[in-house]
Amino acid sequence: MAKIIVVTSGKGGVGKTTTSASFACGLAQRGKKTVVIDFDVGLRNLDLIMGCERRVVYDFVNVIHGEANLRQALIKDKRFEHLYILAASQTRDKDALTQDGVQKVLEDLAKEFDYIVCDSPAGIEKGAMLAMHFADEALVVTNPEVSSVRDSDRVLGILQSKTRQAINGNHVKEHLVLTRYSAARVANGEMLSVEDVKEILAIDLLGIVPESQSVLNSSNAGLPVIAEPHSDAGQAYSDLVDRFLGENRPMRFMDVEKKGLLGRIFRS
Amino acid sequence: MGFLDIFRANEKKSAVVAKERLQLIVAHRRAGNMEAPVFLAKMQEDLLAVIRKYVQVSDDAVKIDVERDGEMEVLELNIVVPDNRTN
């Protein structure tokens, strides 16, 4: 039976799509048959981050409305075996998604895949609610910044009360993914630390992704950053996927690299 | 901490302020304040109308908060009346 994982945050621009792409890619690299679905109907982006924007013929909404079957709409990644993408529609609006329609597609996918990754849109409107609704587990992507943390808390409230698991008396397993982390600013007392965010949100930490230039570089190229083995963010996502699959990987990127004596004295 | 930071040691770091603010917000949400009774906004309007029969006050003169204290709910009402003695 497939596991359904939603990547969510409430706030926009914190790294949901980057995380969805790398997480799904990492699972596929480890031999898990994985599909990643873009729930951001009207503003699709996942196809760009995954570098398959020119191969989208049919999308998620077409499948829900019976205009195409899943086999036609699923895009098989050319670089990673076991990885498939289901793009969002660019022309419809979010009302094109229905709960029954989404459920049917997820049930069909569950027969073939090990993992179904749902890339949620920002906000807490229909698309986001549906992306969360059927989830077994959730990656809550958060920046160490007040508005992002508050939105994550709000999303946690929804996961705990409005999802299928919650309605059935179970709970969605929540994981904190702290992105755009700057150890130097934390050391200066200018940014919430990992411990601060963990304490406020009270959920388990799955990974820390450092603020990194390679995220932009890899999105320019349409390659999930996890596929860049030399990049710090790529390594952070690799660790994160290993941890998700039960491996023991110590947290990295939490501390500032040591500076020389002069650097320490004159640090502003 | 750098050498020059010694002179700023008493200033509260912004991350500490952020954490304190967030802890308050989150505690409020967990306490169930997201589902504050819907009549609160309406009651606030009515109260404002009643007060205005007697004193001119601004729109934000009436503040209502619900605090949950164990089994009890405490309705906290704050009305700011302008100081007219100078008139």
Interface residues (C-beta under 8 A of the other chain):
Chain A: E145 V146 V149 R150 D153 R154 G157 V186 N188 G189 E190 M191 L192 S193 D196 E199 I200 L201 R264 I265 F266 R267 S268
Chain B: G2 F3 L4 K13 S14 A15 V16 A18 K19 R21 L22 Q23 I25 V26 R29 M34
